[in-house]
Amino acid sequence: MPLVSVVMPVYNSAATLGAAVRSVLSQTHSDLELLVTDDKSSDGSLDLLMEFARQDERVKPESAPEQGGAGRARNLAIGRARGDYVAFLDSDDMWLPEKTERQIEFAAAGDAPLTFTSYYKMDADYDGESADFVPNGRVVRAREHVDYRAMLVRDYIGALTAMYDRNVLGSRLMPEMRKRQDYALWLSIMREGADARGLTEPLAVYRSHQAGSLSSNKLSLVPYNWDLYRRHERLSVPRSTRALAGAVWQSLRNSRI
């Protein structure tokens, strides 16, 4: 079976970390490693991770040498990856039990090096496990096919559902930006000609409006998106403006779900 390297950055996430880790360890596809980088938490997150590691050798935590943000924490984990696939999950979100199995089958059948799925949204105060989650009507639907041009207008890929084939693409790191580093990674992969394929089945659960979350206020991402379009993608001002308008529209649309 292919090995999946699951990348998880952690910063002061003790309240939600346990459910996130257990959602990975309870996957029906069990051949995986959970590579967690703690970004100098002060709430006992690292102690909790070490306890998980003592109970399950697939959990492989490390402490960042210095606080550097989510992008750097993810890159430290990616640098340790041994898997055929690299997948991403934040410490306040969850995977449903068949997520990895279904996505590997989907990626193999479509010969797709970059895949993503639909996902549910849950309230910030949800305190259950992934196995207990009751499907609701709050679904962010995955588009079946996305190319580079489409991604410049909107970021269609939910990071908690993204997975890339390391055998095809190599170990791809995220640009060390404060925010939008995941979007920048998808664009860098797709700029080289690899389209993304979306599985329409919801297979993950996103915790919305989590206080203190990097993604809690979508409109705060506007300056980071602009910097991404202009500096990283080197788009003209008119193209950057169109892309930014699409990004804002998507954020507002998804916030209503």
C-alpha positions in Angstrom: 0.0 0.0 0.0 1.2 3.5 -0.6 2.5 5.4 2.4 0.9 8.8 3.0 2.8 11.5 4.8 0.3 13.7 6.7 1.6 17.2 7.4 0.2 19.1 10.4 1.4 22.4 11.9 0.5 23.1 15.5 0.4 26.3 17.5 -1.5 26.4 20.8 -4.1 23.9 19.6 -4.5 21.7 22.6 -8.3 22.1 22.6 -8.8 20.7 19.2 -5.5 18.8 18.5 -6.7 15.5 19.9 -9.7 15.1 17.6 -7.5 16.1 14.6 -4.8 13.6 15.4 -7.3 10.8 16.1 -9.1 11.5 12.8 -5.8 10.7 11.0 -5.0 7.6 13.1 -8.4 6.2 12.6 -8.2 6.2 8.8 -9.2 3.1 7.0 -6.0 3.4 5.0 -3.6 2.9 7.9 -0.3 3.0 6.1 0.6 6.6 7.0 2.9 8.8 9.1 1.7 11.9 10.9 4.4 14.5 10.7 3.6 17.3 13.2 5.6 20.4 13.8 4.9 22.3 17.0 5.6 26.0 16.5 6.6 26.8 20.0 3.2 26.3 21.6 2.7 27.4 25.2 -0.5 25.5 26.0 0.8 21.9 26.3 0.2 21.0 22.7 3.7 19.4 22.4 3.2 17.3 25.5 -0.1 16.0 24.1 1.7 15.1 20.8 4.4 13.3 22.7 1.8 11.2 24.4 0.2 10.3 21.1 3.7 9.3 19.8 4.2 7.0 22.8 0.9 5.3 22.0 1.3 5.1 18.2 4.6 5.1 16.3 3.0 6.7 13.3 2.8 10.0 15.1 6.2 11.8 14.6 6.2 15.2 16.4 9.0 17.7 16.4 9.5 21.1 17.9 10.4 24.0 15.5 13.8 25.5 16.4 12.1 28.9 16.5 8.6 30.2 16.0 8.2 30.7 12.2 4.5 30.5 11.4 2.4 27.8 9.7 4.3 27.8 6.4 7.7 27.1 7.9 6.2 24.5 10.3 4.6 22.7 7.3 7.9 22.8 5.4 9.8 21.3 8.3 7.3 18.4 8.3 7.5 18.0 4.5 11.2 17.8 4.7 10.8 14.7 6.8 8.2 13.0 4.6 8.9 9.5 3.3 5.5 8.8 1.8 4.3 8.3 -1.8 1.8 11.0 -1.1 1.9 14.2 1.0 -1.4 15.3 2.5 -2.3 18.3 4.7 -4.5 18.8 7.8 -4.5 21.6 10.3 -4.8 21.0 14.0 -8.4 22.3 14.3 -9.9 20.3 11.4 -10.7 16.6 10.9 -10.7 13.9 8.3 -13.6 11.5 7.9 -12.5 7.8 8.3 -12.3 6.9 4.6 -10.7 10.1 3.3 -7.3 8.8 2.6 -8.4 5.5 1.1 -11.0 7.1 -1.2 -8.6 9.9 -2.3 -5.7 7.5 -3.1 -8.1 5.4 -5.2 -9.3 8.6 -7.0 -5.8 9.8 -7.6 -4.6 6.5 -9.0 -7.6 6.1 -11.3 -7.3 9.6 -12.7 -3.5 9.6 -12.9 -3.7 12.9 -11.0 -0.6 14.1 -9.1 -2.6 16.8 -7.2 -6.1 16.0 -5.8 -8.6 17.5 -3.4 -12.1 16.8 -2.2 -15.3 18.5 -1.0 -15.5 19.1 2.7 -18.1 19.9 5.4 -18.0 22.9 7.6 -18.7 22.7 11.4 -19.1 25.3 14.1 -16.0 26.3 16.1 -17.4 24.7 19.4 -17.9 21.2 17.9 -16.3 18.9 20.5 -17.0 15.5 18.9 -14.8 13.0 17.0 -14.7 12.6 13.2 -16.4 9.2 13.5 -19.3 10.9 15.3 -19.8 13.7 12.8 -23.2 13.8 11.3 -23.2 15.0 7.7 -24.9 18.4 7.4 -25.8 20.7 4.5 -22.8 22.9 4.9 -20.7 21.5 2.1 -17.9 23.3 0.1 -18.1 21.4 -3.2 -14.9 20.5 -5.0 -14.7 21.4 -8.7 -14.0 18.2 -10.8 -11.1 19.8 -12.7 -9.0 22.9 -12.1 -6.1 24.3 -14.2 -3.7 27.1 -13.5 -5.8 29.8 -15.2 -8.9 28.9 -13.1 -6.8 28.8 -9.9 -5.6 32.3 -10.6 -9.2 33.5 -10.3 -10.2 31.4 -7.3 -8.4 29.1 -4.9 -10.6 26.0 -5.4 -8.5 23.7 -3.2 -9.3 23.4 0.5 -5.9 22.8 2.2 -7.4 20.2 4.6 -8.2 18.0 1.6 -5.2 18.5 -0.6 -2.8 15.7 -1.5 0.0 15.5 -4.0 2.0 12.6 -5.4 5.6 12.9 -4.2 6.8 10.2 -6.7 5.7 12.5 -9.6 6.2 16.0 -8.2 9.0 15.4 -5.6 8.9 17.0 -2.2 7.3 20.4 -2.8 7.7 23.0 -0.1 5.5 26.0 0.6 6.8 29.5 0.1 7.5 31.0 3.5 4.7 33.5 3.5 2.7 34.5 6.7 -0.5 33.5 4.9 -1.6 31.9 1.6 1.4 29.7 1.5 -0.9 26.7 0.6 -2.4 28.6 -2.3 1.1 29.5 -3.5 2.1 25.9 -3.5 -0.9 24.7 -5.5 -0.2 27.5 -8.1 3.5 26.6 -8.3 2.6 23.0 -9.1 -0.1 23.9 -11.6 2.0 26.5 -13.3 4.2 23.7 -14.5 1.3 22.0 -16.2 -0.1 19.7 -13.6 -3.9 20.2 -13.3 -5.8 19.4 -10.1 -8.6 16.9 -9.9 -11.4 17.2 -7.4 -13.4 14.4 -5.7 -16.9 15.7 -5.1 -17.5 13.4 -2.1 -17.1 15.4 1.2 -14.3 13.7 3.1 -13.1 16.3 5.6 -14.5 18.7 8.2 -13.4 22.3 8.5 -13.8 24.2 11.8 -15.2 27.6 10.8 -14.8 30.9 12.6 -12.3 29.4 15.1 -11.1 32.3 17.3 -7.4 32.9 16.6 -7.3 30.6 13.6 -5.1 31.8 10.7 -8.1 31.5 8.4 -10.8 32.9 10.7 -11.1 36.2 8.9 -11.0 35.6 5.1 -11.0 39.3 4.2 -7.8 39.8 6.1 -6.2 37.7 3.4 -6.6 40.4 0.7 -3.1 42.0 1.1 -1.5 38.5 1.1 -3.4 37.5 -2.0 -2.3 40.7 -3.7 1.3 40.0 -2.8 1.0 36.5 -4.1 -0.4 37.6 -7.5 2.1 40.4 -8.0 5.3 39.1 -6.4 5.1 35.3 -6.7 3.0 34.9 -9.9 4.3 38.1 -11.4 0.8 39.1 -12.8 0.1 42.5 -14.2 -2.0 44.9 -12.1 -5.1 44.3 -14.2 -4.8 40.5 -13.9 -4.0 40.7 -10.2 -7.1 42.9 -9.7 -9.3 40.4 -11.5 -7.8 37.6 -9.5 -8.3 39.4 -6.2 -11.9 40.2 -7.0 -12.5 36.5 -7.6 -10.8 35.6 -4.3 -12.9 38.0 -2.3 -16.1 36.7 -4.0 -15.1 33.1 -3.1 -14.4 34.0 0.5 -17.8 35.7 0.9 -19.6 32.9 -0.9 -18.0 30.2 1.3 -18.6 32.2 4.5 -22.3 31.8 3.9 -22.1 28.0 4.0 
